[in-house]
Amino acid sequence: MKINKLSYAIITALGVSSIATAQTADTAQPKRVIETIEVTATKRAESIQDVPVTVSALSGDALENLGVDNFQDYVEFLPNVVFQGTGPGQNEIYIRGAATSQTNIAVSTVQALQPSVAFYLDEQPVSMQGRNLDIYAADISRVEVLPGPQGTLFGASSQSGTVRMITKKPDFAGFAGGLDFGTSFTKGGEMSNSVEAFLNFVPFDNTAVRITAYNDRQGGWIDNVLNDPDQGGYRGSSVVISRISGGALADPANTPVVVPQNDALVEDDFNDAIYSGVRFGIAHEFSSDWDVLVQHTAQQLETEGVFAYDPNLQGTSSVNRFQPEENTDTFGLTTWTLNGRLNELELVYTGGLLNRDIDSLVDYTGYTNGGLFSAYYVCSYNNADQADDKCLDPTKFYKEETDTSRITHEFRVNTDAARDWRITAGIFYDSQELNTVGRFKIPNTEKFTDLARETVGKEGINSNGGPFESEVGFVNDVSHGIDQIALFGQAEYDITEDLTVTLGARWYEIKDDYKGSTTTVDVSRRLRAFGSLDPDELIAVGEDPAAVNAAIASGQLDVSLLDDDGVLTVDDTIFKASIDWKATSDLLFFATISEGFRPPVTNRVGGGKSTSQTGAFEGFRIPVYSTTDTLQNYEVGMKGDFFDGVFRMNATAFYSEITDLQTSRFDPTNISFLVFTDNVGDAEIMGIDGDMTWLATDNLILDASFSLLDTELTRINSELDGIAPPVGAELPYSASFSGNIRARYFMELENGLTSYINGSLVYTGDRIASMTMDAFVLEETTELVYGTGSGLSIQQEAPVFAGVNYTDANGDAFKGGRYIQDSYVLANIAYGITNDEWKAELFIDNLFDENAVLHIDNQQFTPKVVTNRPRTIGVRFSYDFF
């Protein structure tokens, strides 16, 4: 039977699912049912409704219907997934509330936690600390989300889940092509334009080729306005500079401050982003049992400006920046997959080579209000006449040049899926290499005319070690290698036709080799000293051997994972067990116990004493490395089709325990002016995930998904008492409730045309920012530096914040609290007309012009609010030819 235009439109449009038709013997009318898509969550291709694990998926059609192209957009429609970061290419993913404070972007490549969520492009892991690849969603088959630990099959970074972007592969069906254009106008901002194209052809009977190309220029909407200290602009504060510098100024209240100027940088709509890229794929069939796929993806992401506004200024689209802000993020990824069969065994060898280059320029002026040596760098003081004391222009910048490479190999074997027992087993190898040089202009160049800084050590550096440019006051120059080998396996056994048990395990060994130097610390030599505990080497890096050995004996420091060369090695085995019951052909129940982990992270200044040795910091030493944090997960779930196949609901209830939760810490006033990693304590998370699809009428399709979370810190390490939130406090960045609903309504028109209306609502509840209770300190800093507060909400969690050794402007102790990222609702709507070949669409994104608080960024020591694009109206046109 020929499917009419309306049915065809419904088939191609239904987000997570698609509509299928079924003919009965006594009727010619199609019966509408929901047909599920295939996913590869268990490293086998299976129906999403039959795989006994929680999986969410957005199909390529759903992404197109929602107008989703980039990282931020598709995460909005996955309620159990959140991202936090400062703009395109600068985000971290969290799933099911297992979130913590990540390192600020200026040093994320140097000293940051490994991701807790693995991000894959097809078979290749592309996760990176603090800077996940922001891959443009062009010619995508689907996005899969596997919440909960996936470590037995997907490795170290799958502690709380895995996100997989699956591309469309070369198709042997024949020639096909497509072209998409889009243009849009943003309220108060610039025009945006995009073009995407794909071409699929079969040059030989057994060879298929697919080429995809795209360019998307996303116009800005945030203005870099003239700095006006009388209108909430940067005025500076000697009081702030003095108190974070140990009271360096004799009379800070009356010490004048030079106001920085940005006249030459004033620009409207200065936060542009341009995605451009191409993907080539070639597939070849050697026989009916053997085939190979090779793909290469190349992309460049260029951004200018910032994607956060200054809440101390009027409105929600203004900032004061005193240095140009630029970021160029380029990657090339080559992947290969060989599939074959030997009798009943399916063999898969897959691998990939990723090369990525990052060049950034960041305004770092805000460091003036948080760095321990701020008075030394920008103020003239201790003069014979105090009237001559003054603080100079605080303008600063950070320049980064980073190149990374990652090569992976995986070989796995699958037994026959038709048997009552099934095994997946394999070996995985991963080698990562990161080389970075970061230059900081921190001192005022009027006071320091020619610094000529040099790195302390030479081993493992990427530059010549200096002297660096005259204005550069500090340099990070490090190389970081991480090698992993793992053996993994998963066995399934059908006890009955409807009852199956699954057991999985993964053994891994990870070697972390951290080398290099800063202009203050020889990182290579320091780690070698703590690995060997050679007294002469400890003395050489400024440590007392007796005190270090005492700290190790007391358990304060752990160096057991380091060898004599300072290389960290960790190995362990994690397990997974599940049982699933197929109650009916349309209803599946499952229960799972699983484990996930993140490996330790080595610190540049590990083992050293904190700068302050009073109050909460008395006796504190920086960990040589943060220890492995683990996540134990228990969940039960169901997947079902109801009411004769027109309603689907999938839901999972889970409970997770996190032990030794890792976090990043940056406390230049009390501990060290270098970022380091630490373990906060323990936490637990309870929640429910769910998604639904309803074929409400012949013309109306509804999709909805939601996430309920209850997160809680259950133990705090003693050295973080009064600094981190107390026991019972919630984890950052995840709302107790978030969800979305999507609707698509179709109407038949004349001449074979179909029109449709798409609508979506996304709700995200209140979220707490950060893992440090420093919001009241940051808020007073904002008032002193800008003459006005941020206006952001703060949740008080402790009567006293122990993270500072100075009082507020009234002489009182600071309270402990964290900023609240307020809830928001985003609405999108679109109207389109289509036939078999072309589609034209008018859309409005952010219909009600909501200003969403996506992330509160504290890396400038005063809060900046990362926000979404204002109301955007545009048109899209696509044409497919077959």
N, C-alpha and C positions, 0 to 999 in steps of 0.2 A: 504493500500500500504506500502511495506517495504521501509524504508528510507535508501539510500545507505550510504557508509562510509563517503563520503565527506559531505553529508547533516548532518550526525550525528556529525561530527567534528565541523561543523559550529554551530550547535545547542548548543554544550557544550562550545564553545569558545567565544561567543560574549559577551564582557564585561557587559555593563549595560543592554543590551537587549539580546534576544535570537531569533533565527530564527524558525519560524513555517511553516508548509506546509498546503496548503488548496487545496482540489481536486474539480475541477469543473466537471459539468456533461459531457462536451464534450472533455475533455482532460485528459490524464493520467500523465501529467507533473505537478510537484508541483509548486504552486505559492508562491514565497518568500514574506513574510511579517514580520514585526517586532512585536514580541509578548513581551509585557511588563511584568516585574516582579511585584510581590505583595509587598507592603510596609505597615507598620503600623504607619504611620506618624500621623494619627488622632485617634490612639488607636483602630482602626478597621483595618482588613486586606482588602486592596483595591488595585486596579491596580494603578501603579505609574502615568499613564496617566489620570486616572479619579479623583484622589484626587486633590482638588482645592487649593493646596498649593505648594510652591516651594520645590522640593525634588530632591536631587542628590543621586545616589546609585552606588556602585561598587559591583557587584555580587561576590560570592565565586569563580566562574570560572574566572572572570576578575582579581581578586587578584592573583590567581594562574598563569594566563597567564602573568601578569606583574611581577611576582616574588616578590610580596609584602608580607612581614611577620610582620613588626613592624610599630610602630606609625609614624615614620618619612616617611617611604616609601609610605603608603597609603595616607597621607596628600598631598604629592607631586602631586597626580592625582586628587585633588579636588581644583580647582583654587580659589574658594571663601573662602577657609580655609587655614590658616597659623598656623604654630607652632613656638614658640620661646622658647629656653631653652639651656641647656648646655650639653645635652647628653641623653642617654636612661634613661627613668624614671624621667626626670627632665625638663619637657616641659609644656608649657601652650598653649591652643588652642584659636585662634581668628577667627571670621567669619565676612565677609563683612566689614572689616576695622575697626571694633569697638575695637580698641586695645589701650593699655596704658602701662606704665612701671610697671612691676611686681617686687616683692621683690626678691633679690638675693637668690640663693638656700640655702645659709648658715643659713638663718633665715626664710625661706618660711613657715615652719611649725609653727613658733611662731607668726609672724606678717606679714600677707599677705592678699591681697584682695581675696574675694571669686571669683571663675571663672565666666566669662561672658558667657561661653559656657558649657552646660551640656554634660557630657560624660556618656553614658549608655552601659552596657553589658546586652543585652536583655532588661528586664524590670527594671533592677537595676541601679540607678544613682551611679556612682563611681568617680565623680569629686572630686578633692582635690586642695587646693590652692597651686600653684607653682609646684605641683608634681602629675599630672594626672597619673592614672594607665597606664602603658605601656604594654598593653595586646597583647600577641603574636597572630597573625592572623592565627591560626590553626583550620581547620575544620569549616570555617566560611561560613554562608549562604550569607551574604551581609553586607556592611557598608552603612548606611543611613545618609545623611546630610540634616538637615532641617534648612536652613538659615533664619534669621529674628527671632524676638521674638516668643518663643514657651511657654511662661510662663503660659498661661491659662491651658494647658494640662501637661506641664513638669516642672513647678515650677521656683524657684528663680534663679538657675544658667543658665537658658535658656534665658538670656537677649538678646543675639544676635544670638542664634541658639542652635541646639542640634545635637550631633553626636552619632549615635547608632550602635554598633557592634552586629549583630544578629548571634548567633551560629546555627549550624545544630543540629536539635533535634532528639531524638530516633525515628526511622522509623518502623512502624508496617508492612511494606511490606515484611520484612524477613531479612535473613542474608546478611550482606555486610561488606566489609573491604577494607582497603587501606593502602599503605605504600609509603612514599616519602623519597628519599635520595637526598642530594645535597652536592657538594663540589666545592670550588672556590678559586682562587688565586687573591690577590689584589696587584696591582703595588706598589712596595716598602713596602709591608706589609706581614702579615702572612696569612696562609691558613685558610679558614672557612669551617665548616662542619655542616650539619643539618640532622635531621631525624624526621619525623612525621608519626604517624600511627593512624588509627581509626578502631573501630570494632563495628558493629551494629548487635544485635541479638534479637530474640523474644522468651524468655524462656517460656512464656505462651501466649495463644491467645490474651489476653487483656493487655499484658505488653511488653514493648520494652525497651531495654537498649542500650546506646551508650557510648563508652569509647574513649577518644582521649588523646594521649600523644605526647610530643615533646621535643626535645633538640636541641638547635641551638647555636653553639660556633662561634662567630663572631670575627675573628682575628683582631688585631690592625694594625695600620699603622702610628701612631704618635710616634715620638722618644723623650724620655727625654734625652737631650744631656747635655754634661758637661758644666757647667756654665763658660763662658769665657767673661769677661767684655770687652775685646778688639774686640770681634766679635758679638756685640749686646746683650751680656748676662747681667745679673743683676749686676750692679756696686754700686747701691745705691746713694742717694743724701741727704746730710745734709741740702741743701737749701730747698728741698721739705719738709723734716721732720720739719724744723724750721718754715716755713711759715704756715703749717697747724696746728702747735702747738702754734700759737700766737706769733711767733718771739722768741721762747725760747732760741735759741742759740745766743751767743754774736757775733760770727764770722762764720756763717754757710758755707760761701764759702771756708773756710780753715779748717773746722772741718773734720777730717778723718772718714771714714765709713768702718766698717768691711764688706767684701764681703762674702755673704753666699756660702756655698759649698754644692754640691750635688753629689760628686764622688760616694758614695755608692748607689745612686739611678739611675745612668745612665742605660738606657735600651732602646733597639729598640722595636718598635711596642708594646708599653706598654698599649694601650687603648683597652683591650679586653672586650667583653660583652658575657655573657652566659644566654640565656633564657631556662628554663626548667620548664615543667609543665604537668598537667594532668587535664582532665575534665571528670566527671562521670555524666551521665544523665539517669534517669529512668522515663518513662511515663506509666501511667496506665489508662485504660478506664473502668470506673465503669458501664457506659451504653452509649448509643448513644448520650446522652445529657450531660454527666458529665465525666470529665477527670482531671488528675492531672499530673504535671511535676515537678520533683525535680532535681536540678543540683548542683554539687559542682565543683568549679574550684580552683585549687591551682597552684601557680606559684612562682618561685624564679628568680629574675634578679640580676646577679652579674656583676659589672663592676670594672675595674681597670684603673688607669690613667685618662686622660682627653680627650675630643673630640673636643678641640679647640687648634689651634696653636698660637704661639707668633709671631705677625707680625714684631716684631723688630729683629727676627732671620732670617737667610737665609732660603728660601724655604717656603713651606706651610705645613710642617709636623714636625716641631721641637718646643719643649718647654723646659723651665727650671722650674723644680719643685723641691722643697726642703723638702717636706714631702710626704710620700706615699699617693696616692689618691685611696680610695676604697668606694664602695657603694653596699650594699646588701639590696634588696627590695623584701620582701616576702609578699604574700597575700593569703588568703583563702576566697572564696566567695560562700556562699550557698544561692540558690534562690529557690523559689517555686511559682507555679502558678496553681490555681484551676479554671477551666472553667466549667460553667454549664448553663443550660437553664431552666427557669420557664415560660412555655407558650411562649410568644413572647419576653421575656426579656432574654438577654444574661448577665450572671453574671461572673465577674472576680475578684478573690482575688489573689493578688500577693505580695510577700515580699522578703526580702533578708537580710542576715547578712554578713557584710564584716569586716574582721580583717586584718590589715596590719601592718607590722613591717619594719622600716627603720633603718639601721645602716650605718653611713657615717663617713669617715675621709677625710678632705679637707685641702689642703695647703692654708693657710691664710696669707702667707708672704706679699702679696700685701697690706694688711691693714696698714702696716707701712707707706704707701704713701697717706693715706687718713684719718687716725684716729686723732681726736683732741689731744689725749694725747700721741702721738707717741714719742715725745722727752722724756717725762717722762718715758715711758716704755723701750726705747732702747738706750738712750743716757746718758752719764755722762757729766754733765755740771755744771756751776756755781762754777767751781773749782777756787782756789786762783790763779792758773796759767792757763790762757786760753789754753796754749799749751797742757794741760792734757785733755781738752775736746775731746770727741770722741763719735761716735755712734756705738753701738755693733751689734752683729749678729742679723738680723731682723727676722729670721726664726720663723714661727708661724703655728699653726694648729687649726682646728675646728673639734670636735667630736660630733656626734649627735646620740641619741637613741630615736626613736619615735615609739609609737604604737598608732594606731587609730582603732576605731570600728565605724560601721555605721549600723543601722538597720532601715529598711523601711517597711511600710505596706500600701497597696493601695487596696481599694475596689471600683469597678466601675460597672455601669450598662449601657448596650447598649440596646436601643429599636430595634425593627425589622428593618433591613436595607431596606426591600422592601417597607415600607410605604413611603408616601409623606412627613412625618415628622419623624425626628430621633433625639434622645437625647442620649448623653453620659454624665453621671454624676457620681461623686465619692468623696471619702474622702481619704486624703493622710496624713501619719504621717512619720516623719523622725527624727531620733535621732543620732547625731554624737558626738563622744568623742575623743579628741586628747590629748595625754599625751607625753610630750617631755622634754628631758634634753639635753642641748647643752653646751659643755665645750670649752672655747676658751683659747688657749695658746697665749697670746698677749705680756706679758713682756719678756724681755731677762732674762734668768735664771742665768746669771752671775751677773746681778745687783740685781735680786730678787730671792733669794735662796730658800725661803719657804714662799709662799704667804698665804697658808691655808685659802682661801676664804670661806665664808659662805653666804648663802642666807639671805637677810634682814628679810624676813618673812617666815613662815612655812605653812600657810594655802594654800592648793591646790597644793603643790609641790609633786614631785614623788620620790625624793631622800630623804636622811636623813638631807639635808640642809647643809652638810659639817661638818668639813673642807674638801675641795676637794684637789686633788693632788697638790703638791707643785708648779708645773709649770703652773697651771690654774689660769688665771687672771680674768676671767669673766664667769658667768654661767647664762643661761636661764633655768628655771625650772617651767614650766607652764602646766596647764590643761585648755582645752578649750572645752566647751560643747555647741552645737547648736541644739535646738529642734524646729521642725516646724510642724504645723498642717495646713491643707489647705482643703477647699471645692472647687470643680471645676465642671463646667458644660459647655456643648456645645450643642446647638440646631440647627438643620438644617430643612428648610422647602422648599419644591418644589413648587414655585409659579406656574410654568408650568412644563411640562415634561423636558424642557431644561433650566429653570432658577431656581436657588436655592440661598437662603440667609442663612447665618450662623451667629449666635451670640454665644459668649463664654465669660465666666467670671471665675475668681479665687479669692477667699478670702484666705488670709494667715495670720498667726501669727508666728513670729520667736522670740525665746528667746535665747540670746547669753550670756553665763555665762563664764567669763574669770577670772581665778584664778591662783595664783602662785606667784613667786618671782624671781627676779634676784639677783645678788650679790650687786646691787646698788639700786634697787627699789622693795618695797613690792607692787606688782601689785594688790593683793586682797584688801589690805587696801586702796590703792590709789583710786581705782574705787569706793569703798564703801564711801570714803570721798567725792568724787565728786557727787555721787548719793544722799547722805544724806545732803550734804553741812553743816555737823556738824563742827562748828568752831574748836573744839578741834582736830577733826580728820584731818582737813585740815592743821592745824599747825603741827600735828604729821608727816605728809608726806611732810613737808617743804614748805607749801604754806601759803600765807597771805589771810585770809578769806575775808577781805575787797576788795583786788585786784581781787580775784576770782569772787566775786559777782558783781563787777563793769564790769568785762569782760563778764559775763553772761548778765547783763543788757544792755550792748552795742551791744550784738549780736555776739561778738567775739567768745564766747564759747557757746556751746549748750549741756545741760545735761538733757534735758527733757525726753529722752528715757530711762534713768537709774532709777531703783528703789533704795530704801535705802540700799540694799545689793550690789549695783553696777551691777546688772543684766540688760542688755539692752533688751527691748522688742519693736518690731515694727510690725505693722499690716496694711494692706491696701487691696484694691481690684483692680485688673487689668482686662481689657476688650479686646475683639477681635470681629471684625465684618468683614464679607466678602460676596461677591456675585459672583456667577459663572454662565456662560452661555455656554451650549453645542451647539455651532453653527452648527456642523454636528457631525456625529458619530465619526469623526476623529479629531475634532478641538474643544478645550476648551479654554475659556477666563475666567480670574478671577481677582478680585480686593480685597485687604485686608487692613484693619487697625488693628494694633496690638500693644501691650505694653509689655515691658520687664523691669526687675529690678535686681539690686544686693543689698543685704541688707547692713546695716552699718557694719563697722569693728571697734572694740574697740582697743584703743592704750594703750600700757603699760605705757607710760609716758605722757598720755594726760593731758592737762591743764597746763603743765609746760611752763615756759618761755624758749625761745631759748638761747643757750649759748652766742651767739653774740646778742647784742642789738643796733647795729649800722647799717646804710645803710638800705638795704631791710629787715633787720631782726629786726628793731627797733619796740618794742612793740609786737613782734610776740609770740603767744602761740600755742603750739601743740594742735590740736583738740583732745578732749576727745574721739571722734570717727569720722570717715568719715561718711557722711550722705549717704542715699540711692541714687544711681544714676539710672536714668530711661532712657529707650529708646523707643521713639514713632516711629513706622514704618508705611509707606504707600507704597504699591506696587501694580503693575498690571502685569499680566503675561499671557502667552499663552502656550498651549501644543498641538502639532499637528503632525499627520502623513500625508505625502504628496506623490504624484506620485505613486499612487496605492500601498502605504504601504511600499515603499523601502527607504524612507527618513523621518527621524523624527527630529523635532526641538522643543525644549522647551526653553523659555526665560522669564526673569522677570526683570522689571525695578523697582527700589525702591528708596525711599528717607527716611532717618532716622534722627531723632533729639535726641541727647543725652544731658541730663540735669544733671549737677553736676557730671561730669565724675570723677570717683575715680582713684587715682594713688598711688603708693608707693613712699616714699621719704627716702633717706638715706643721711644725710648731717652731718657727725660727726664733721666737722670743725666749722659749724656755729650754728647748732640747737641742735642736740643730737646725742650721739654715739649709740642710739637705733633707728632702723628703725621704721617709723610710716606711717600711711595712711592719705590721704588728698583728697580733691576734687579740681580738676584743674579748671573747668569751664564748658562751654558748647561746643558742636560740632555738625556738621551735615555731613551726608554722602549721596552721590548719586551714583548710580551704575546700572550696568546691569549684570545679570548672564545668561549664556546660555550653552546648551549642544546639540549636534547633533549626529545622527547615520545615516550612508548611506550604504546600501547594493549596492556597486558600480558595482559589477559583480557577477557572480555565485561563484567566488573564492575570492573576495576581500571585506573586511568589514572595514569601517572607522568610528572611533569615535572621537569626539572633544568636548572640553568644554573650556569656557573662563570666565573671570571676568574683568569688567571695574569698576574702583573706582575713585571717587573724594571726598576726605576727607578734612575737614577744621575745625579748632578751631574757634568758633564764639564769645566766651567770656572767659576771663582769670580772675580768682580771683585775687584781688589786691595784696595779699601777695606773689603772684607768678610772678608778673610783672618783666621781665628781667631775670627770672630763667626758667620758662616754655617757650615754643615757643610762639610767639606773635599771636594775632588774625589773621586769614588767613593762618596760617601754617598748614601743613598736619599732620594727626595722624601717629604714628609710625607703622612700621613693615608690612604695606600692600602696595603692588605695585599698580600703576594706571592701569596696565594691566598685567595679567598673563593668561596662557592657556596651553593646551596640546592637542596633537593629537596622536591617536593610530591606527595602521593598522595591519590587520591580513590577510595573503594570504595563500590559501590552494592549494594543488596539490595532485591528486590521483596518487598512486603508485600501483605496482603489489602486488598480494597476500593479498589484502584487507587492505593495509596500506595507510595512508594519511600523507603527510608531510606539514609543514606550516612554515611561517616566521612571527614573531611578531616584530613590531617596535614601538617605542614611542619617542616623543619629548616633553619636558616640558620646558616652558619659564616662568621665574619670573622676573619682571621688578625691577628697582631701588626701594629701600625702605629706609626710614629714621629710625635710631635707637634711642630709648629712648624718654622720655618726658621731658628731662632736657637739656638745651643748654650748656653742659659742655665739649664739645668735644675739644675745643682749650686748656682748662685747662688740660684735660687728655693727650692731645698730647704733651704739653710741659713737663708734668710729665714724660711721656715716654722718651722724649729726655734726661731729666736730670738723670733718673734712669738707663737707658740702653745705653746712649750715642748715640742713634739714634732714629728717629721717627718710627711710625708704617707704614707709606706709605698709610694709608687709606684715602679715600676722605672725606671731611667735607663740609657740606652746611652751609654757614654763614646765620644767620637769625636775628641777632641784632648787633648793633655796640658795645654794652657792655654787658657782662654777669654779672648780679648782684648777682650771687650765691657765690662769694668769696670776701673777704675783703683784698686781697693782689694783687699785680700787677705781671706781667710777668717778665721774666729775663731782659727785657729792661726798666722796670719801667712803662710800659704802661698797661692800663686796658685790660683785656681779652675780646675778641670778643665772642659773643654768637653764637653757632652753634651745629649741631648734625652730627654724623658720617653717611655716606651713605653706606648701604648694597647693593653693586653693583649687577646689573642684571646678570642672568646666563641662560644657556641652557644646559639641560641634555638629553642625548640620550641613549636609550637602544635598543638592538636587540637580537633576539633569533631565532634559527632554531631547529625544532623538528620533530620527526616521531612518529606516534601513531596508535593504533588500538582500538578496543573496551575495551581492558583490560590494556594496558601499554602505557607509553609515555616516550621517551628519548629526552632530549633537551640540546643543547649547547647554552650558553648565554654570552653576553657581556653587563655589566651594566656600565654606564658612558663611552660610546664608545669613546668620544673625550677627555677623561681624564680632564674634566672641574673641576676647583677648585671653588666651589660655596661658597659664603659668606651667610651662613644660618642665622647667628646671631652674632652680636658684643656684647660680654659680658664685662661689665665694673665693675664687682663686685670686681676685684683686683685693681681698681683705675687706671689701664692702660688697653687698649683694648686687648682682646683675641678674636680670630675669630673661631667660631664654623663652621666646614666645613663638606663636604660630603666625602664619601669613594672614593678614586681614582679608576681608571679603574679596573674592576673586571671581570675575565673570569672564567666560571665554567660550570658544567654539573649538570643536575637534572634528576632523574629517578623516575617514579611513577608507581605503579601497583595496580589496583583495582580488587577485586574479589567479585563476587555476588553469 
